Amino acid sequence: MLPARDGVKLAATLFDATSPLRGALLLNGGTGIPRQFYAAFAAHLASRGFAVLTYDYRGIGGSEKPLEAMIDQWGSIDQPSMLDHLARLHPGAPIGLVGHSFGGQVLGLADNIASVRAAVLITSQSGHWRHWPPGRRRLRMLALWWLLIPGLTALTGRFPGAWIGTANLPANIARSWARWGRSRHYVCDPWGKPFRPHNEQVTFPIQWLSFTDDPIAPYEAVEALRPYYPGASVERRHLAPADLAVEAVGHFGFFRKSMPRAGWDALASWLDARLQAAPARGQTGQEHQSEDPAACQHPTFSPRSRTASAG
């Protein structure tokens, strides 16, 4: 257990490098996903020379569960606290970050995010319902934010997300998450206005992956999150399962034990190159699109020229 800055104890696991240390990585998990889900992925990165710190957000898994916890505290307290611990555990090592889904939405909530030199975001998206394709999938998101979370939480005293194929969440965390989903700005304050305290400090390289068969992070929802980090140099890759030599990836498959290691090795090599090359602070960069032939030929857009309702 590691203490957050406000004293809340967070369950964490450090996968120390099993080969010469190349860097230290923080793994921000998805909404309500316990850290054990990422163990195989983290262990593989450790074999490539990275120390990897995984952790449970407050209210999730083995961490303490204060009743007053809110979802924004995952990004504004838990995330920077773990970055502090990672720097303490491996002083001087270049720091990188891997964010899955929610874990890539909240980089700008951490006051020490500038200590990160490079990040990989996997299926990180805006959760505002308008970014889902018209029809059943959009209606499902509307129902989640406006009906299911408020109704089921009021009925049961928590959000039993497993009933509908999402995460089980404590009541206050679920309610604050639904508030985000109802706002066109998504990551928002209690009044529904944009909450971007440190987003301008996200000036490091980002490789950003999404998948054609992911119903939870459709292409437009992922694109809508990109303007949150206007100073980052983004390498955007929208892949089909065949690009990773699998039949399906979806929202969670990239981290499963069954994922071919070639995909994990490619990210490790990318992180290694960026962590060794990039300074910790003061970076600026222009966004670029990957020219890797494995990327699907799907159009991508610059956050400087594309208007998104999540912005």
C-alpha positions as CSV (number, residue, x, y, z in Angstrom):
1,M,0.0,0.0,0.0
2,L,1.3,3.5,-0.9
3,P,-0.2,6.7,0.6
4,A,-1.8,9.3,-1.7
5,R,-1.0,12.9,-1.0
6,D,-4.1,13.2,1.2
7,G,-3.3,10.0,3.2
8,V,-5.6,7.6,1.4
9,K,-3.9,4.2,1.1
10,L,-3.7,2.9,-2.5
11,A,-2.9,-0.7,-3.4
12,A,0.1,-0.8,-5.8
13,T,2.5,-3.3,-7.3
14,L,6.0,-2.5,-8.6
15,F,7.3,-4.7,-11.4
16,D,11.0,-4.0,-11.2
17,A,13.1,-4.3,-14.4
18,T,14.6,-7.7,-14.9
19,S,17.2,-6.4,-17.4
20,P,19.2,-3.1,-17.2
21,L,16.9,-0.2,-16.3
22,R,15.7,1.8,-19.3
23,G,13.0,3.8,-17.5
24,A,10.2,3.9,-15.0
25,L,6.6,3.6,-16.2
26,L,3.3,4.5,-14.4
27,L,0.3,2.5,-15.6
28,N,-3.0,4.3,-15.3
29,G,-5.8,1.8,-15.5
30,G,-9.3,2.1,-17.0
31,T,-12.4,2.9,-15.0
32,G,-12.9,0.4,-12.2
33,I,-10.3,-2.1,-13.6
34,P,-8.1,-3.6,-10.8
35,R,-4.4,-3.5,-11.3
36,Q,-4.0,-7.3,-11.6
37,F,-5.6,-7.1,-15.0
38,Y,-2.4,-5.4,-16.3
39,A,0.0,-7.8,-14.6
40,A,1.1,-9.8,-17.7
41,F,1.6,-6.6,-19.7
42,A,3.6,-5.0,-16.9
43,A,5.7,-8.1,-16.3
44,H,6.6,-8.1,-20.0
45,L,7.6,-4.5,-20.0
46,A,9.8,-5.3,-16.9
47,S,11.6,-7.9,-19.0
48,R,12.3,-5.1,-21.5
49,G,14.1,-3.0,-18.8
50,F,11.2,-0.9,-17.4
51,A,10.2,-0.6,-13.8
52,V,6.4,-0.5,-14.0
53,L,4.1,0.7,-11.2
54,T,0.5,-0.4,-11.3
55,Y,-2.1,0.7,-8.8
56,D,-5.8,0.8,-7.9
57,Y,-7.5,4.1,-7.8
58,R,-9.3,5.0,-4.5
59,G,-12.5,3.0,-4.2
60,I,-11.3,0.3,-6.5
61,G,-9.7,-3.1,-5.9
62,G,-7.4,-3.3,-2.8
63,S,-7.3,0.5,-2.2
64,E,-9.1,2.3,0.6
65,K,-12.6,3.3,-0.2
66,P,-13.5,6.7,1.3
67,L,-17.2,7.4,0.9
68,E,-16.6,10.9,-0.3
69,A,-14.2,9.9,-3.2
70,M,-14.9,11.4,-6.5
71,I,-13.6,10.4,-10.0
72,D,-11.6,13.5,-10.5
73,Q,-9.5,12.6,-7.5
74,W,-8.2,9.6,-9.5
75,G,-6.5,12.0,-11.8
76,S,-5.8,15.0,-9.5
77,I,-4.6,13.1,-6.4
78,D,-4.0,9.4,-7.1
79,Q,-2.1,9.9,-10.4
80,P,0.3,12.5,-9.2
81,S,0.9,10.7,-5.9
82,M,2.0,7.6,-7.9
83,L,4.2,9.7,-10.1
84,D,5.8,11.0,-6.9
85,H,6.3,7.4,-5.6
86,L,7.7,6.3,-8.9
87,A,10.3,9.1,-8.9
88,R,11.2,8.2,-5.3
89,L,11.5,4.5,-6.1
90,H,13.7,5.0,-9.1
91,P,15.4,8.5,-8.7
92,G,16.9,9.8,-11.9
93,A,15.2,7.3,-14.2
94,P,13.2,8.8,-17.1
95,I,9.5,8.5,-16.4
96,G,6.9,7.3,-18.9
97,L,3.2,6.6,-18.7
98,V,0.8,4.1,-20.1
99,G,-2.9,5.1,-19.9
100,H,-5.7,2.7,-20.7
101,S,-9.1,4.3,-21.5
102,F,-9.8,6.6,-18.5
103,G,-6.1,6.5,-17.6
104,G,-5.3,8.6,-20.7
105,Q,-8.2,11.1,-20.2
106,V,-6.8,12.7,-17.0
107,L,-3.2,13.4,-17.7
108,G,-3.9,17.1,-17.3
109,L,-5.3,16.7,-13.8
110,A,-1.8,15.9,-12.4
111,D,0.2,18.9,-11.2
112,N,3.5,17.0,-11.9
113,I,2.6,15.7,-15.3
114,A,5.5,17.6,-16.8
115,S,7.8,15.0,-15.2
116,V,6.6,12.5,-17.8
117,R,8.8,12.2,-20.9
118,A,6.6,10.1,-23.1
119,A,3.2,8.3,-22.9
120,V,1.3,5.6,-24.7
121,L,-2.5,5.9,-24.6
122,I,-4.6,2.9,-25.5
123,T,-8.3,3.3,-26.3
124,S,-8.5,6.6,-24.4
125,Q,-11.5,8.6,-25.5
126,S,-14.0,11.3,-24.6
127,G,-17.1,9.8,-23.0
128,H,-19.6,12.3,-24.2
129,W,-22.5,10.5,-25.8
130,R,-22.5,12.5,-29.0
131,H,-19.2,10.9,-30.1
132,W,-20.9,7.5,-30.5
133,P,-22.4,6.6,-33.9
134,P,-26.1,7.4,-34.2
135,G,-28.4,4.6,-33.3
136,R,-28.3,1.9,-30.6
137,R,-24.7,2.6,-29.4
138,R,-25.4,6.3,-28.9
139,L,-28.7,5.6,-27.1
140,R,-26.8,3.2,-24.8
141,M,-24.4,6.0,-23.8
142,L,-27.3,8.4,-23.2
143,A,-29.0,5.8,-21.0
144,L,-25.7,5.1,-19.1
145,W,-25.2,8.7,-18.1
146,W,-28.8,9.9,-17.6
147,L,-30.6,6.8,-16.5
148,L,-28.6,3.7,-15.5
149,I,-25.9,5.2,-13.3
150,P,-28.3,7.6,-11.4
151,G,-31.1,5.0,-11.2
152,L,-29.1,1.9,-10.2
153,T,-26.9,3.9,-7.8
154,A,-30.0,5.3,-6.1
155,L,-31.5,1.8,-5.9
156,T,-28.5,-0.2,-4.7
157,G,-26.2,2.4,-3.0
158,R,-23.5,1.7,-5.6
159,F,-23.3,1.3,-9.3
160,P,-23.5,-2.4,-10.2
161,G,-21.9,-2.0,-13.6
162,A,-21.3,-5.7,-14.0
163,W,-25.0,-6.0,-14.5
164,I,-24.7,-4.2,-17.8
165,G,-21.2,-5.0,-18.8
166,T,-19.3,-2.1,-17.3
167,A,-17.4,-1.6,-14.0
168,N,-18.7,-1.8,-10.5
169,L,-18.2,1.6,-8.8
170,P,-18.8,3.2,-5.5
171,A,-21.8,5.6,-5.5
172,N,-20.0,9.0,-5.4
173,I,-17.5,7.9,-8.0
174,A,-20.2,6.7,-10.3
175,R,-22.3,9.8,-9.9
176,S,-19.3,12.1,-10.7
177,W,-18.4,10.0,-13.7
178,A,-22.0,10.3,-15.0
179,R,-21.7,14.1,-14.5
180,W,-18.7,14.0,-16.9
181,G,-20.5,12.0,-19.4
182,R,-23.4,14.4,-19.5
183,S,-21.2,17.4,-20.2
184,R,-20.0,18.2,-23.7
185,H,-16.6,18.9,-22.2
186,Y,-16.5,15.4,-20.5
187,V,-13.7,16.0,-18.0
188,C,-15.5,18.9,-16.2
189,D,-15.9,20.7,-12.9
190,P,-19.1,20.4,-10.8
191,W,-20.8,23.0,-13.0
192,G,-20.1,21.1,-16.2
193,K,-17.3,23.5,-17.4
194,P,-14.0,22.2,-18.8
195,F,-11.5,21.1,-16.1
196,R,-8.0,21.3,-17.6
197,P,-5.7,22.6,-14.9
198,H,-2.4,21.2,-16.2
199,N,-3.2,20.1,-19.8
200,E,-0.8,22.7,-21.2
201,Q,2.0,20.8,-19.5
202,V,1.4,17.7,-21.6
203,T,4.1,18.5,-24.1
204,F,5.7,15.1,-24.5
205,P,5.4,12.6,-27.3
206,I,2.3,10.4,-27.2
207,Q,1.6,7.2,-29.2
208,W,-2.2,6.8,-29.2
209,L,-3.8,3.5,-30.2
210,S,-7.4,2.6,-30.9
211,F,-9.0,-0.4,-32.6
212,T,-11.6,-0.8,-35.3
213,D,-13.6,-3.4,-33.2
214,D,-13.8,-1.4,-30.0
215,P,-17.4,-0.4,-29.1
216,I,-16.4,1.5,-26.0
217,A,-13.9,3.8,-27.7
218,P,-15.1,4.4,-31.2
219,Y,-12.9,6.4,-33.6
220,E,-14.7,9.7,-33.2
221,A,-14.7,9.5,-29.4
222,V,-10.9,8.9,-29.4
223,E,-10.4,11.8,-31.9
224,A,-12.5,14.1,-29.6
225,L,-10.1,13.6,-26.7
226,R,-7.0,14.7,-28.8
227,P,-7.6,18.5,-28.4
228,Y,-7.2,18.1,-24.7
229,Y,-3.4,17.9,-25.2
230,P,-2.7,20.6,-27.8
231,G,1.0,20.8,-27.0
232,A,1.7,17.1,-27.4
233,S,3.4,15.4,-30.4
234,V,0.9,12.7,-31.2
235,E,1.5,9.6,-33.2
236,R,-2.0,8.3,-33.9
237,R,-2.7,4.6,-34.9
238,H,-6.1,3.2,-35.5
239,L,-5.6,-0.6,-35.9
240,A,-7.6,-3.6,-37.0
241,P,-7.2,-6.8,-35.0
242,A,-5.4,-8.4,-38.0
243,D,-2.6,-5.8,-37.6
244,L,-1.8,-7.4,-34.3
245,A,-2.3,-11.0,-35.6
246,V,-5.5,-11.6,-33.5
247,E,-9.2,-12.1,-34.3
248,A,-10.4,-9.4,-31.8
249,V,-9.0,-6.7,-29.6
250,G,-11.9,-4.6,-28.5
251,H,-11.5,-2.3,-25.5
252,F,-9.6,-4.7,-23.2
253,G,-7.9,-7.2,-25.4
254,F,-4.6,-5.4,-25.9
255,F,-3.7,-6.2,-22.2
256,R,-4.8,-9.8,-22.1
257,K,-2.3,-12.6,-21.6
258,S,-3.3,-14.0,-25.0
259,M,-2.1,-10.8,-26.9
260,P,0.9,-11.6,-29.1
261,R,4.0,-10.1,-27.6
262,A,5.0,-8.3,-30.8
263,G,2.5,-5.6,-30.1
264,W,3.8,-5.1,-26.6
265,D,7.4,-5.2,-27.8
266,A,6.6,-2.4,-30.4
267,L,5.4,-0.2,-27.6
268,A,8.4,-1.0,-25.4
269,S,10.7,0.0,-28.2
270,W,8.8,3.2,-28.9
271,L,8.9,4.2,-25.2
272,D,12.6,3.3,-24.9
273,A,13.5,5.5,-27.8
274,R,11.5,8.5,-26.6
275,L,12.5,8.2,-22.9
276,Q,16.2,8.2,-23.8
277,A,15.9,11.1,-26.3
278,A,13.4,13.5,-24.7
279,P,14.0,16.0,-22.0
280,A,11.7,15.9,-19.0
281,R,10.6,19.6,-19.3
282,G,10.2,22.3,-21.9
283,Q,9.3,20.1,-24.8
284,T,7.3,21.4,-27.7
285,G,6.3,19.5,-30.8
286,Q,4.1,19.4,-33.8
287,E,1.6,16.6,-34.0
288,H,2.4,13.9,-36.6
289,Q,0.7,10.8,-37.9
290,S,2.5,7.4,-37.8
291,E,3.7,6.2,-41.2
292,D,3.9,2.6,-39.9
293,P,2.4,0.5,-42.6
294,A,0.6,-1.6,-39.9
295,A,-1.7,1.3,-39.2
296,C,-5.1,1.2,-40.9
297,Q,-5.6,3.8,-43.6
298,H,-8.2,5.6,-41.6
299,P,-8.2,9.5,-41.7
300,T,-6.9,11.3,-38.7
301,F,-7.3,14.9,-37.7
302,S,-5.2,17.6,-36.0
303,P,-6.6,19.0,-32.8
304,R,-5.5,22.4,-34.1
305,S,-7.9,22.2,-37.1
306,R,-10.7,20.0,-36.0
307,T,-13.5,21.2,-33.7
308,A,-14.7,18.6,-31.2
309,S,-17.5,18.8,-28.7
310,A,-15.3,17.3,-26.0
311,G,-12.9,20.3,-26.2
